[in-house]
Amino acid sequence: MDSCTLKGTSLTAVINAQGAELHSLKTADGNELIWQADPAYWGRHAPHLFPIVGRLANDTLKHNGKTHTMTQHGFARDMLFEIEHSTDNKCNFLLRNDANTLEKYPFHFEFRVHFAIHDNALIITYQVINTGEEILPCSVGAHPAFVWPLPGNTSRDNHRIEFTETETCDINRLDAGLVKKETFPWPWAVENNGFTLSDSLFEPDAMIFTEHYSREVSYSGEQGPTITVQFDDFPHLGIWSVPGAEFVCIEPWQGHSSPVDFDGEFSDKPGLVMLEPNETRQWSMRVIIDD
């Protein structure tokens, strides 16, 4: 079996074992909410980011006097996961370290991605277990791309992102893939705790929030469904698109790219979590669809 199909009363999801990647999320009336990976813009749907989020300086991981090459967002998104368990509305995927991963990331781990549909929500839970004998430093992130425009809208105009809290934090942008801070006020209009999407927002690449209060954002157009992403367990958030592409990514993260001035030991990289031997850590998010 190379994929799982989950069905609920309001949603149907298809997850491929390659990367444990969500390929489709449809409403009861058949409207697709996930970007269908046009390679002219971006050939992915909703990859998982592990064991890093973003990029390391020179794509180099430094650990105990040795260097290892690991590219942006880590390797999990490009690997085949084992389907551990699957029912009509739940499925579990597993990735373990192997000789290939140890060359890039010299740590032992089990990385699981759990999917479940409950009513009008898709629940995604990440689990990392340190199966080695030393501290495991890692990051975990989601990268779902939602269609833009949303079903029921004829254009990409007037689609908005709304935060639950009033946000006046500085944000980060990318410089050669590494983060640098951009001082508030943001260079776009913020109204009613949110902003209107436009291609110009993404000309400098992703918006990266590391000091925000909200743990829930909503995405909506003038018509059609509202997508709410809840991410209580994740301290960071990325919002990204490619100018002209018909998707927007809402990305809860534990971690982010290295700062532009950081090139030290991997374990000192900002945003990582540290797991003791045999320790388990979980992060959950919910994607809620309201018509």
N, C-alpha and C positions, 0 to 999 in steps of 0.2 A: 504494500500500500504506500503510495507516494504522496497522498494528501488526505485531509479530513474535511468533511462537510458537516457543519453544525447547523441545526435548524431550531428556531424558536417560533413563538406565535407572531413576532414582528420582524425578525431578522433571519437571514441566512448568511453564513460565513464559509468561505473556502480557504483552508490553510495548507500550503505546500510544505512537504518535509524538507525541501531544499531551503535552507535558511529559516525554517519554521515560519515562513513569511505569509502573512495574510494577503491573499490575492483578490479577494472579493468580499464585499459586505453589502448585501442587498436588502432593501425594505420589502415588506409584504407585497407591495404592488410592483416589485421587480426593478426598482430604480437602484442603479449601482452608485455607491458612495466612495469607492476606492479607485484611485487613479490606475489606469490600465497599462502603465509602464511603456509609453511611447519612447523608444530609444532616441528619437530626435531631440528630446528634452532631458529625460531621466528614465532609465530603464529598470526602475524598481517600483514596488508597490508600497511596502511597509516593512522595511528591514529592521532587525534587532541589532543593537549596538553593544558589543561585548568583545573583549574585556576593556576596551576604551571607548569613550565618546569623543568624537572629533579627532584632532591630529596631534601627534607628538612632534617636537622640533626635529627636523631632518628625518622624520619617520623612524626615530631611533629610541629604543627603550634601553635604559642603562640600569643594570642590576648587578651588584657584587663584583664590580670591576669588569664586567662583560657588556657588550652591546648586542642588541637584537633588533632586527628590522620588522616593524609592524606599521602597516599603512592605516589610513584614516578609518575610524570607526571599528577597527579590529577585524577579526576573521569570522565571527559567528554567522554573519549574514551570507557568507559564501560557502558554508559547509552544510552537509547533509545531516539532519537530525534524525534520531531514532524516534519513532512514534511509540511511546510507552503504553498509552491507554487511550481509547476513543469510545465515546458513546454518541447518542444523537445530539447532545448539546454540550459536551465537554471533550477536550482532548489535551494530552500532555506530550511534550516533545523534550528530548534529552540530547545534550551534547557533552561529551567527555574530552579531556585532554588526550592528545596522541602525540606521536613523534613529530608530526608536522607543526602542531600548535606549540610544542615545547621549544622549537627553534625560534619562534617569534615571541613567545610569552612563557618564561621558564617557571611555570607554576602549575600545580595539579588542581583540578576543579571538576565539578559537575555543574552544568548550566541548564536549567529547565525553563521552558516557556509553557504556561498553562493558559488555555483559552476556554471560556465558558460563555454561553448565551443565557441570559436571564431576563425575561420580558423584553424590554426595548433597549437592553444594554449588552454590549460585548465587554467582558471582563478579561483583562490580560494580566497575568501574574508571572513575575520573574523570580527565580530562585537560584542562588549561587551557594554551593557548598565547597568549602576548602577541604579537599581530600589529601592535601600534602602535609608536610611536617614543618613548614615555615609560614609566616604571615602571608596572606594572599591579598595584594592590593588590586582593586578592580573598579571599573565603572560599568553601568548598565544604562541603556537608553532605548526608547521607542522612536520610530521614525515614520508614522503612518501618513500617507499622502491622500488627502480627501479631494474629491472632484471640485473644481472651481470653473464654471458656475455649478452651484448645487441644482439638483433636479427641480424643475418648475421655474427656473430662471433662464431667460434667453441670452443674457450676457453676463460678464464677470463684474460689471459695475455694481456698486452698492452692497457688496458683501463685507461683513464686519467681523472683527474679533472683539469680544467683550470679556473683561476681567471681572471677577466678583468683588475685588477690593480696589480702592483708589491707589493707583500705582504712580509713584514719582521717582522710582529708582533709576540709577544709571543702568545702561545696558552695555552689552559687548557686541562688537563687530569682529570680522575676521581679517587678518593681515597675513597673507600666504598660509591660510588655514589655522593660524594661531589667534587667540583672543586678545583684543584690546578694548579698553573701556571707552564708551561714548557718553558724555555727560548729559543728564537731563537739563533742559527740556528736550524731548525727542524731536527730531527734525520732521515731524509730521503731526497732523492734528489729532489730539486726544480729546474725545468728547464722551461723556457718560461712561467713563471707565473703559473706553475702547477706542478702536480706530478702524477706518475704512481701508480695505485692502486695495493695493495698486501695484503695478509692475515696478514703479520707481522705488518702492520700499525695499525691493530685493536686488537692486542693482549693486549695492555693497555686499551682497550675499545674505546670510542668515542674521536674524535678530536673536540674541542670546541673553536671556534673563537669569541672573544669578542672585539678585537681591530683592526679588518681588515678594509680595505677601500672598497673592492669590494662589490657590491650589485647584482652581477650576477655571476654565475658559470656555466660552461658547462661540460657535461659528455659524453664521446664518446669512441668507440673502433676503431679498424683498419677498420672495415666495418660497414655498417648499419647506423641507425639514430644517430643524436646528440640530447641530451636532455639538454636544457638550462633552468635554474631556475633563475628567476628574483625576487628580494625581497627587493625593495626599502624601504618598511615600517618597515623592521625587522633589528634591530641592531646586532643580533647575529646569528651564524650559527653552526650547528653540522653536522659532517660527520661520519657515523657509519656503521659497518657491524659486522658480527660474522665470525671469521676465518673458511673458508670452505663453507660458505653459499653463495648462488648464488643471492645475492642482495647487493646494497649499498644504504644507506639512505642519502639524501641531505635535511637538515632540517633547514629552516629559523625559527628563534626564537625571541621572545621578552621576554628575561629572560633566566635563566639557573639554575642549581643546586646551593644550598648554598655553599659558600666557606668553606673549611675545618675548618677555624677558626671562623666561624659565627654560633651562636646559640641564637640569640636575638629575639626581637619582629618581627613577620612576616612583618609588615609594613616597617621595616628597612632592609629587605633582598635586596641585590643588584639585579638589573635587573627588578624589578617590575615597573608597571605603576600605577598611582593613579588617580582614576576617582571620581570626585565630584558627589554628588547625582544628578540624571537625566542626567549625562554626558554620551556621546556615544564616543567610540573609534573604529577605523577600521584599519585593516592591510590587504594588498592584496599581492598575489604572482602569478606569471605566470609560467606555465610549457610549454615550447615551443618545439615542435618536428620538426626537420629538417631532411629530408631523405638524 
